[in-house]
Amino acid sequence: MVKYWPNNKGIELNNAVVNLFYNTRKKLRYNLSNQTGYYLYIDILNN
């Protein structure tokens, strides 16, 4: 089973949120795009 998101409050959830915002900021700053055939959680920001 693949774990996509933490289920409990705490440092694990906080770190997941920080990583989400960091990756989103990096994608917007460097105009990165998904070059694979898989959908990623930040693909909603595709141009």
PDBQT receptor file of N, H, CA, C and O in Angstrom, charges set to zero:
ATOM      1  N   MET A   1       0.841  -1.180   0.000  1.00  0.00    +0.000 N 
ATOM      2  CA  MET A   1       0.000   0.000   0.000  1.00  0.00    +0.000 C 
ATOM      3  C   MET A   1       0.887   1.244   0.000  1.00  0.00    +0.000 C 
ATOM      4  O   MET A   1       1.845   1.332   0.768  1.00  0.00    +0.000 OA
ATOM      5  N   VAL A   2       0.569   2.183  -0.848  1.00  0.00    +0.000 N 
ATOM      6  H   VAL A   2      -0.209   2.112  -1.472  1.00  0.00    +0.000 HD
ATOM      7  CA  VAL A   2       1.338   3.418  -0.949  1.00  0.00    +0.000 C 
ATOM      8  C   VAL A   2       0.754   4.440   0.015  1.00  0.00    +0.000 C 
ATOM      9  O   VAL A   2      -0.459   4.642   0.064  1.00  0.00    +0.000 OA
ATOM     10  N   LYS A   3       1.631   5.080   0.781  1.00  0.00    +0.000 N 
ATOM     11  H   LYS A   3       2.617   4.916   0.741  1.00  0.00    +0.000 HD
ATOM     12  CA  LYS A   3       1.189   6.100   1.728  1.00  0.00    +0.000 C 
ATOM     13  C   LYS A   3       1.385   7.470   1.088  1.00  0.00    +0.000 C 
ATOM     14  O   LYS A   3       2.520   7.896   0.874  1.00  0.00    +0.000 OA
ATOM     15  N   TYR A   4       0.302   8.154   0.785  1.00  0.00    +0.000 N 
ATOM     16  H   TYR A   4      -0.620   7.808   0.959  1.00  0.00    +0.000 HD
ATOM     17  CA  TYR A   4       0.373   9.446   0.118  1.00  0.00    +0.000 C 
ATOM     18  C   TYR A   4       0.409  10.619   1.090  1.00  0.00    +0.000 C 
ATOM     19  O   TYR A   4       0.974  11.664   0.766  1.00  0.00    +0.000 OA
ATOM     20  N   TRP A   5      -0.173  10.470   2.259  1.00  0.00    +0.000 N 
ATOM     21  H   TRP A   5      -0.631   9.621   2.521  1.00  0.00    +0.000 HD
ATOM     22  CA  TRP A   5      -0.319  11.593   3.175  1.00  0.00    +0.000 C 
ATOM     23  C   TRP A   5      -0.406  11.067   4.596  1.00  0.00    +0.000 C 
ATOM     24  O   TRP A   5      -1.034  10.034   4.826  1.00  0.00    +0.000 OA
ATOM     25  N   PRO A   6       0.213  11.753   5.563  1.00  0.00    +0.000 N 
ATOM     26  CA  PRO A   6       0.120  11.322   6.961  1.00  0.00    +0.000 C 
ATOM     27  C   PRO A   6      -1.312  11.414   7.469  1.00  0.00    +0.000 C 
ATOM     28  O   PRO A   6      -2.064  12.299   7.062  1.00  0.00    +0.000 OA
ATOM     29  N   ASN A   7      -1.682  10.514   8.346  1.00  0.00    +0.000 N 
ATOM     30  H   ASN A   7      -1.071   9.795   8.677  1.00  0.00    +0.000 HD
ATOM     31  CA  ASN A   7      -3.048  10.473   8.869  1.00  0.00    +0.000 C 
ATOM     32  C   ASN A   7      -3.203  11.167  10.212  1.00  0.00    +0.000 C 
ATOM     33  O   ASN A   7      -4.327  11.478  10.607  1.00  0.00    +0.000 OA
ATOM     34  N   ASN A   8      -2.130  11.417  10.918  1.00  0.00    +0.000 N 
ATOM     35  H   ASN A   8      -1.217  11.164  10.597  1.00  0.00    +0.000 HD
ATOM     36  CA  ASN A   8      -2.201  11.974  12.263  1.00  0.00    +0.000 C 
ATOM     37  C   ASN A   8      -1.569  13.356  12.323  1.00  0.00    +0.000 C 
ATOM     38  O   ASN A   8      -0.719  13.711  11.507  1.00  0.00    +0.000 OA
ATOM     39  N   LYS A   9      -2.016  14.135  13.329  1.00  0.00    +0.000 N 
ATOM     40  H   LYS A   9      -2.706  13.846  13.992  1.00  0.00    +0.000 HD
ATOM     41  CA  LYS A   9      -1.408  15.435  13.571  1.00  0.00    +0.000 C 
ATOM     42  C   LYS A   9       0.003  15.222  14.082  1.00  0.00    +0.000 C 
ATOM     43  O   LYS A   9       0.319  14.179  14.655  1.00  0.00    +0.000 OA
ATOM     44  N   GLY A  10       0.837  16.206  13.874  1.00  0.00    +0.000 N 
ATOM     45  H   GLY A  10       0.581  17.053  13.409  1.00  0.00    +0.000 HD
ATOM     46  CA  GLY A  10       2.177  16.134  14.432  1.00  0.00    +0.000 C 
ATOM     47  C   GLY A  10       3.236  16.564  13.446  1.00  0.00    +0.000 C 
ATOM     48  O   GLY A  10       2.945  17.151  12.403  1.00  0.00    +0.000 OA
ATOM     49  N   ILE A  11       4.455  16.264  13.792  1.00  0.00    +0.000 N 
ATOM     50  H   ILE A  11       4.691  15.787  14.639  1.00  0.00    +0.000 HD
ATOM     51  CA  ILE A  11       5.602  16.715  13.007  1.00  0.00    +0.000 C 
ATOM     52  C   ILE A  11       5.614  16.101  11.614  1.00  0.00    +0.000 C 
ATOM     53  O   ILE A  11       6.064  16.742  10.664  1.00  0.00    +0.000 OA
ATOM     54  N   GLU A  12       5.131  14.879  11.478  1.00  0.00    +0.000 N 
ATOM     55  H   GLU A  12       4.766  14.359  12.249  1.00  0.00    +0.000 HD
ATOM     56  CA  GLU A  12       5.113  14.228  10.158  1.00  0.00    +0.000 C 
ATOM     57  C   GLU A  12       4.190  14.970   9.199  1.00  0.00    +0.000 C 
ATOM     58  O   GLU A  12       4.541  15.190   8.039  1.00  0.00    +0.000 OA
ATOM     59  N   LEU A  13       3.023  15.352   9.676  1.00  0.00    +0.000 N 
ATOM     60  H   LEU A  13       2.738  15.174  10.618  1.00  0.00    +0.000 HD
ATOM     61  CA  LEU A  13       2.085  16.116   8.851  1.00  0.00    +0.000 C 
ATOM     62  C   LEU A  13       2.648  17.502   8.535  1.00  0.00    +0.000 C 
ATOM     63  O   LEU A  13       2.549  17.972   7.402  1.00  0.00    +0.000 OA
ATOM     64  N   ASN A  14       3.232  18.146   9.526  1.00  0.00    +0.000 N 
ATOM     65  H   ASN A  14       3.312  17.764  10.447  1.00  0.00    +0.000 HD
ATOM     66  CA  ASN A  14       3.832  19.464   9.304  1.00  0.00    +0.000 C 
ATOM     67  C   ASN A  14       4.922  19.396   8.246  1.00  0.00    +0.000 C 
ATOM     68  O   ASN A  14       4.998  20.263   7.376  1.00  0.00    +0.000 OA
ATOM     69  N   ASN A  15       5.759  18.381   8.314  1.00  0.00    +0.000 N 
ATOM     70  H   ASN A  15       5.697  17.677   9.021  1.00  0.00    +0.000 HD
ATOM     71  CA  ASN A  15       6.826  18.230   7.323  1.00  0.00    +0.000 C 
ATOM     72  C   ASN A  15       6.266  17.961   5.931  1.00  0.00    +0.000 C 
ATOM     73  O   ASN A  15       6.816  18.448   4.943  1.00  0.00    +0.000 OA
ATOM     74  N   ALA A  16       5.185  17.197   5.838  1.00  0.00    +0.000 N 
ATOM     75  H   ALA A  16       4.738  16.802   6.641  1.00  0.00    +0.000 HD
ATOM     76  CA  ALA A  16       4.568  16.925   4.544  1.00  0.00    +0.000 C 
ATOM     77  C   ALA A  16       4.018  18.209   3.923  1.00  0.00    +0.000 C 
ATOM     78  O   ALA A  16       4.143  18.419   2.717  1.00  0.00    +0.000 OA
ATOM     79  N   VAL A  17       3.414  19.062   4.740  1.00  0.00    +0.000 N 
ATOM     80  H   VAL A  17       3.313  18.892   5.720  1.00  0.00    +0.000 HD
ATOM     81  CA  VAL A  17       2.880  20.334   4.245  1.00  0.00    +0.000 C 
ATOM     82  C   VAL A  17       4.017  21.248   3.792  1.00  0.00    +0.000 C 
ATOM     83  O   VAL A  17       3.921  21.891   2.746  1.00  0.00    +0.000 OA
ATOM     84  N   VAL A  18       5.082  21.303   4.570  1.00  0.00    +0.000 N 
ATOM     85  H   VAL A  18       5.160  20.781   5.419  1.00  0.00    +0.000 HD
ATOM     86  CA  VAL A  18       6.238  22.122   4.194  1.00  0.00    +0.000 C 
ATOM     87  C   VAL A  18       6.822  21.639   2.877  1.00  0.00    +0.000 C 
ATOM     88  O   VAL A  18       7.146  22.450   2.009  1.00  0.00    +0.000 OA
ATOM     89  N   ASN A  19       6.959  20.331   2.716  1.00  0.00    +0.000 N 
ATOM     90  H   ASN A  19       6.696  19.672   3.421  1.00  0.00    +0.000 HD
ATOM     91  CA  ASN A  19       7.502  19.789   1.468  1.00  0.00    +0.000 C 
ATOM     92  C   ASN A  19       6.603  20.104   0.284  1.00  0.00    +0.000 C 
ATOM     93  O   ASN A  19       7.091  20.390  -0.810  1.00  0.00    +0.000 OA
ATOM     94  N   LEU A  20       5.291  20.054   0.493  1.00  0.00    +0.000 N 
ATOM     95  H   LEU A  20       4.895  19.822   1.382  1.00  0.00    +0.000 HD
ATOM     96  CA  LEU A  20       4.356  20.388  -0.576  1.00  0.00    +0.000 C 
ATOM     97  C   LEU A  20       4.542  21.836  -1.028  1.00  0.00    +0.000 C 
ATOM     98  O   LEU A  20       4.630  22.107  -2.225  1.00  0.00    +0.000 OA
ATOM     99  N   PHE A  21       4.601  22.765  -0.071  1.00  0.00    +0.000 N 
ATOM    100  H   PHE A  21       4.529  22.544   0.901  1.00  0.00    +0.000 HD
ATOM    101  CA  PHE A  21       4.789  24.169  -0.419  1.00  0.00    +0.000 C 
ATOM    102  C   PHE A  21       6.163  24.424  -1.024  1.00  0.00    +0.000 C 
ATOM    103  O   PHE A  21       6.293  25.231  -1.945  1.00  0.00    +0.000 OA
ATOM    104  N   TYR A  22       7.185  23.749  -0.518  1.00  0.00    +0.000 N 
ATOM    105  H   TYR A  22       7.079  23.094   0.230  1.00  0.00    +0.000 HD
ATOM    106  CA  TYR A  22       8.537  23.920  -1.063  1.00  0.00    +0.000 C 
ATOM    107  C   TYR A  22       8.591  23.462  -2.519  1.00  0.00    +0.000 C 
ATOM    108  O   TYR A  22       9.140  24.159  -3.372  1.00  0.00    +0.000 OA
ATOM    109  N   ASN A  23       8.020  22.289  -2.802  1.00  0.00    +0.000 N 
ATOM    110  H   ASN A  23       7.574  21.723  -2.109  1.00  0.00    +0.000 HD
ATOM    111  CA  ASN A  23       8.027  21.779  -4.178  1.00  0.00    +0.000 C 
ATOM    112  C   ASN A  23       7.203  22.659  -5.107  1.00  0.00    +0.000 C 
ATOM    113  O   ASN A  23       7.573  22.855  -6.265  1.00  0.00    +0.000 OA
ATOM    114  N   THR A  24       6.094  23.187  -4.612  1.00  0.00    +0.000 N 
ATOM    115  H   THR A  24       5.793  23.028  -3.672  1.00  0.00    +0.000 HD
ATOM    116  CA  THR A  24       5.266  24.080  -5.416  1.00  0.00    +0.000 C 
ATOM    117  C   THR A  24       6.022  25.365  -5.730  1.00  0.00    +0.000 C 
ATOM    118  O   THR A  24       6.000  25.841  -6.865  1.00  0.00    +0.000 OA
ATOM    119  N   ARG A  25       6.690  25.925  -4.728  1.00  0.00    +0.000 N 
ATOM    120  H   ARG A  25       6.708  25.538  -3.806  1.00  0.00    +0.000 HD
ATOM    121  CA  ARG A  25       7.474  27.142  -4.940  1.00  0.00    +0.000 C 
ATOM    122  C   ARG A  25       8.608  26.900  -5.928  1.00  0.00    +0.000 C 
ATOM    123  O   ARG A  25       8.871  27.733  -6.795  1.00  0.00    +0.000 OA
ATOM    124  N   LYS A  26       9.273  25.766  -5.796  1.00  0.00    +0.000 N 
ATOM    125  H   LYS A  26       9.059  25.089  -5.092  1.00  0.00    +0.000 HD
ATOM    126  CA  LYS A  26      10.372  25.433  -6.702  1.00  0.00    +0.000 C 
ATOM    127  C   LYS A  26       9.860  25.286  -8.129  1.00  0.00    +0.000 C 
ATOM    128  O   LYS A  26      10.511  25.730  -9.075  1.00  0.00    +0.000 OA
ATOM    129  N   LYS A  27       8.687  24.661  -8.286  1.00  0.00    +0.000 N 
ATOM    130  H   LYS A  27       8.158  24.300  -7.518  1.00  0.00    +0.000 HD
ATOM    131  CA  LYS A  27       8.131  24.483  -9.626  1.00  0.00    +0.000 C 
ATOM    132  C   LYS A  27       7.777  25.836 -10.246  1.00  0.00    +0.000 C 
ATOM    133  O   LYS A  27       8.041  26.065 -11.427  1.00  0.00    +0.000 OA
ATOM    134  N   LEU A  28       7.188  26.720  -9.464  1.00  0.00    +0.000 N 
ATOM    135  H   LEU A  28       6.974  26.534  -8.505  1.00  0.00    +0.000 HD
ATOM    136  CA  LEU A  28       6.829  28.039  -9.980  1.00  0.00    +0.000 C 
ATOM    137  C   LEU A  28       8.065  28.880 -10.286  1.00  0.00    +0.000 C 
ATOM    138  O   LEU A  28       8.096  29.598 -11.285  1.00  0.00    +0.000 OA
ATOM    139  N   ARG A  29       9.071  28.794  -9.439  1.00  0.00    +0.000 N 
ATOM    140  H   ARG A  29       9.046  28.210  -8.627  1.00  0.00    +0.000 HD
ATOM    141  CA  ARG A  29      10.275  29.608  -9.622  1.00  0.00    +0.000 C 
ATOM    142  C   ARG A  29      11.084  29.169 -10.835  1.00  0.00    +0.000 C 
ATOM    143  O   ARG A  29      11.548  30.010 -11.605  1.00  0.00    +0.000 OA
ATOM    144  N   TYR A  30      11.257  27.883 -11.013  1.00  0.00    +0.000 N 
ATOM    145  H   TYR A  30      10.880  27.200 -10.388  1.00  0.00    +0.000 HD
ATOM    146  CA  TYR A  30      12.112  27.380 -12.088  1.00  0.00    +0.000 C 
ATOM    147  C   TYR A  30      11.330  26.877 -13.295  1.00  0.00    +0.000 C 
ATOM    148  O   TYR A  30      11.911  26.327 -14.231  1.00  0.00    +0.000 OA
ATOM    149  N   ASN A  31       9.999  27.067 -13.274  1.00  0.00    +0.000 N 
ATOM    150  H   ASN A  31       9.527  27.514 -12.513  1.00  0.00    +0.000 HD
ATOM    151  CA  ASN A  31       9.128  26.660 -14.375  1.00  0.00    +0.000 C 
ATOM    152  C   ASN A  31       9.373  25.202 -14.756  1.00  0.00    +0.000 C 
ATOM    153  O   ASN A  31       9.533  24.870 -15.931  1.00  0.00    +0.000 OA
ATOM    154  N   LEU A  32       9.397  24.343 -13.746  1.00  0.00    +0.000 N 
ATOM    155  H   LEU A  32       9.267  24.612 -12.792  1.00  0.00    +0.000 HD
ATOM    156  CA  LEU A  32       9.613  22.918 -13.973  1.00  0.00    +0.000 C 
ATOM    157  C   LEU A  32       8.328  22.267 -14.458  1.00  0.00    +0.000 C 
ATOM    158  O   LEU A  32       7.238  22.659 -14.040  1.00  0.00    +0.000 OA
ATOM    159  N   SER A  33       8.442  21.297 -15.318  1.00  0.00    +0.000 N 
ATOM    160  H   SER A  33       9.327  20.978 -15.658  1.00  0.00    +0.000 HD
ATOM    161  CA  SER A  33       7.269  20.566 -15.779  1.00  0.00    +0.000 C 
ATOM    162  C   SER A  33       7.514  19.073 -15.639  1.00  0.00    +0.000 C 
ATOM    163  O   SER A  33       8.656  18.614 -15.614  1.00  0.00    +0.000 OA
ATOM    164  N   ASN A  34       6.444  18.340 -15.550  1.00  0.00    +0.000 N 
ATOM    165  H   ASN A  34       5.516  18.713 -15.570  1.00  0.00    +0.000 HD
ATOM    166  CA  ASN A  34       6.504  16.894 -15.390  1.00  0.00    +0.000 C 
ATOM    167  C   ASN A  34       6.849  16.267 -16.736  1.00  0.00    +0.000 C 
ATOM    168  O   ASN A  34       6.083  16.384 -17.693  1.00  0.00    +0.000 OA
ATOM    169  N   GLN A  35       7.991  15.606 -16.812  1.00  0.00    +0.000 N 
ATOM    170  H   GLN A  35       8.613  15.511 -16.035  1.00  0.00    +0.000 HD
ATOM    171  CA  GLN A  35       8.446  14.986 -18.053  1.00  0.00    +0.000 C 
ATOM    172  C   GLN A  35       8.155  13.484 -18.082  1.00  0.00    +0.000 C 
ATOM    173  O   GLN A  35       8.630  12.784 -18.977  1.00  0.00    +0.000 OA
ATOM    174  N   THR A  36       7.394  12.990 -17.132  1.00  0.00    +0.000 N 
ATOM    175  H   THR A  36       7.009  13.559 -16.405  1.00  0.00    +0.000 HD
ATOM    176  CA  THR A  36       7.085  11.562 -17.063  1.00  0.00    +0.000 C 
ATOM    177  C   THR A  36       5.646  11.322 -17.481  1.00  0.00    +0.000 C 
ATOM    178  O   THR A  36       4.902  12.269 -17.734  1.00  0.00    +0.000 OA
ATOM    179  N   GLY A  37       5.261  10.080 -17.552  1.00  0.00    +0.000 N 
ATOM    180  H   GLY A  37       5.866   9.311 -17.346  1.00  0.00    +0.000 HD
ATOM    181  CA  GLY A  37       3.888   9.721 -17.869  1.00  0.00    +0.000 C 
ATOM    182  C   GLY A  37       3.004   9.618 -16.645  1.00  0.00    +0.000 C 
ATOM    183  O   GLY A  37       1.841   9.227 -16.745  1.00  0.00    +0.000 OA
ATOM    184  N   TYR A  38       3.550   9.968 -15.482  1.00  0.00    +0.000 N 
ATOM    185  H   TYR A  38       4.495  10.286 -15.401  1.00  0.00    +0.000 HD
ATOM    186  CA  TYR A  38       2.800   9.865 -14.229  1.00  0.00    +0.000 C 
ATOM    187  C   TYR A  38       2.312  11.238 -13.794  1.00  0.00    +0.000 C 
ATOM    188  O   TYR A  38       2.995  12.242 -13.996  1.00  0.00    +0.000 OA
ATOM    189  N   TYR A  39       1.123  11.277 -13.194  1.00  0.00    +0.000 N 
ATOM    190  H   TYR A  39       0.568  10.461 -13.030  1.00  0.00    +0.000 HD
ATOM    191  CA  TYR A  39       0.606  12.520 -12.642  1.00  0.00    +0.000 C 
ATOM    192  C   TYR A  39       1.183  12.724 -11.251  1.00  0.00    +0.000 C 
ATOM    193  O   TYR A  39       1.237  11.792 -10.449  1.00  0.00    +0.000 OA
ATOM    194  N   LEU A  40       1.611  13.939 -10.971  1.00  0.00    +0.000 N 
ATOM    195  H   LEU A  40       1.567  14.696 -11.622  1.00  0.00    +0.000 HD
ATOM    196  CA  LEU A  40       2.140  14.294  -9.669  1.00  0.00    +0.000 C 
ATOM    197  C   LEU A  40       1.188  15.261  -8.986  1.00  0.00    +0.000 C 
ATOM    198  O   LEU A  40       0.359  15.889  -9.644  1.00  0.00    +0.000 OA
ATOM    199  N   TYR A  41       1.303  15.384  -7.663  1.00  0.00    +0.000 N 
ATOM    200  H   TYR A  41       1.977  14.874  -7.128  1.00  0.00    +0.000 HD
ATOM    201  CA  TYR A  41       0.385  16.253  -6.931  1.00  0.00    +0.000 C 
ATOM    202  C   TYR A  41       0.568  17.725  -7.272  1.00  0.00    +0.000 C 
ATOM    203  O   TYR A  41      -0.309  18.535  -6.971  1.00  0.00    +0.000 OA
ATOM    204  N   ILE A  42       1.693  18.093  -7.897  1.00  0.00    +0.000 N 
ATOM    205  H   ILE A  42       2.405  17.435  -8.142  1.00  0.00    +0.000 HD
ATOM    206  CA  ILE A  42       1.880  19.496  -8.285  1.00  0.00    +0.000 C 
ATOM    207  C   ILE A  42       1.559  19.735  -9.756  1.00  0.00    +0.000 C 
ATOM    208  O   ILE A  42       1.804  20.831 -10.262  1.00  0.00    +0.000 OA
ATOM    209  N   ASP A  43       1.021  18.746 -10.450  1.00  0.00    +0.000 N 
ATOM    210  H   ASP A  43       0.823  17.857 -10.039  1.00  0.00    +0.000 HD
ATOM    211  CA  ASP A  43       0.665  18.916 -11.856  1.00  0.00    +0.000 C 
ATOM    212  C   ASP A  43      -0.491  19.883 -12.052  1.00  0.00    +0.000 C 
ATOM    213  O   ASP A  43      -0.710  20.360 -13.166  1.00  0.00    +0.000 OA
ATOM    214  N   ILE A  44      -1.232  20.181 -10.997  1.00  0.00    +0.000 N 
ATOM    215  H   ILE A  44      -1.055  19.794 -10.093  1.00  0.00    +0.000 HD
ATOM    216  CA  ILE A  44      -2.338  21.128 -11.118  1.00  0.00    +0.000 C 
ATOM    217  C   ILE A  44      -1.809  22.507 -11.510  1.00  0.00    +0.000 C 
ATOM    218  O   ILE A  44      -2.569  23.344 -11.996  1.00  0.00    +0.000 OA
ATOM    219  N   LEU A  45      -0.518  22.750 -11.303  1.00  0.00    +0.000 N 
ATOM    220  H   LEU A  45       0.099  22.070 -10.908  1.00  0.00    +0.000 HD
ATOM    221  CA  LEU A  45       0.075  24.044 -11.623  1.00  0.00    +0.000 C 
ATOM    222  C   LEU A  45       0.674  24.097 -13.012  1.00  0.00    +0.000 C 
ATOM    223  O   LEU A  45       1.336  25.074 -13.361  1.00  0.00    +0.000 OA
ATOM    224  N   ASN A  46       0.455  23.066 -13.812  1.00  0.00    +0.000 N 
ATOM    225  H   ASN A  46      -0.083  22.272 -13.528  1.00  0.00    +0.000 HD
ATOM    226  CA  ASN A  46       1.013  23.063 -15.162  1.00  0.00    +0.000 C 
ATOM    227  C   ASN A  46       0.519  24.255 -15.955  1.00  0.00    +0.000 C 
ATOM    228  O   ASN A  46      -0.632  24.671 -15.827  1.00  0.00    +0.000 OA
ATOM    229  N   ASN A  47       1.397  24.794 -16.770  1.00  0.00    +0.000 N 
ATOM    230  H   ASN A  47       2.332  24.456 -16.874  1.00  0.00    +0.000 HD
ATOM    231  CA  ASN A  47       1.047  25.962 -17.592  1.00  0.00    +0.000 C 
ATOM    232  C   ASN A  47       0.220  25.540 -18.782  1.00  0.00    +0.000 C 
ATOM    233  O   ASN A  47      -0.171  26.381 -19.591  1.00  0.00    +0.000 OA
TER     234      ASN A  47
